[in-house]
Amino acid sequence: MSSVAVTMCVCRRVPFTHLLSRARAAGWGLDELIAATGCGAGCGLCRPYLRRMLATGETEFHELLYESADGC
């Protein structure tokens, strides 16, 4: 069985490691990160990963994350 490894915004092809360093340097939250980079604004599949990345500092995920209808 292969494991999942989610490490980037697929639409923009930007690694989470790059996004995390930019967000920390600029003091961005999720909305600012999306506005500045476009990541999370396309298909939206990376939004739950971006949210967790900002909260925990994780940049590699080995599970599939989903957002609820209310965006949380």
C-alpha positions in Angstrom: 0.0 0.0 0.0 1.4 3.4 -0.9 1.1 6.3 1.4 -0.2 9.8 0.6 2.3 12.7 0.7 0.7 16.1 0.1 3.5 18.7 0.0 2.3 21.5 -2.2 -0.5 23.5 -3.8 -1.2 21.6 -6.9 -2.9 24.4 -8.9 0.0 26.8 -8.4 2.7 24.1 -7.9 4.1 25.9 -4.9 5.6 23.7 -2.1 4.1 24.2 1.4 7.7 24.8 2.7 7.9 27.9 0.6 4.5 29.1 1.6 5.1 28.6 5.3 8.4 30.6 5.2 6.6 33.5 3.3 3.6 33.4 5.7 5.8 33.5 8.8 8.0 36.3 7.4 5.0 38.4 6.5 2.9 37.5 9.5 0.1 36.2 7.2 -3.0 34.3 8.2 -4.9 32.1 5.8 -6.7 34.9 4.0 -3.6 36.9 3.5 -1.7 33.9 2.2 -4.4 33.1 -0.3 -4.6 36.7 -1.5 -0.8 37.1 -1.9 0.0 33.7 -3.5 -3.2 32.5 -5.1 -2.7 29.2 -3.3 -6.1 28.0 -2.0 -8.0 30.2 -4.5 -8.1 27.8 -7.4 -9.7 24.4 -6.7 -9.4 24.9 -3.0 -8.2 21.4 -2.2 -5.1 22.8 -0.4 -7.0 25.0 1.9 -7.3 22.5 4.8 -3.6 21.8 4.4 -2.7 25.5 4.4 -4.9 26.0 7.5 -3.1 23.2 9.3 0.3 24.3 8.0 -0.2 27.8 9.5 -1.5 26.3 12.8 1.2 23.7 13.3 4.1 24.3 11.0 3.6 21.0 9.2 4.5 21.1 5.5 4.1 17.4 4.6 0.9 15.6 5.2 0.2 11.9 5.1 -3.5 12.0 5.2 -6.2 13.5 3.1 -7.8 16.5 4.7 -11.1 18.0 3.8 -12.9 21.2 4.7 -16.5 21.2 5.8 -19.1 23.3 4.0 -18.6 26.2 6.4 -14.8 26.3 5.5 -13.5 24.9 8.8 
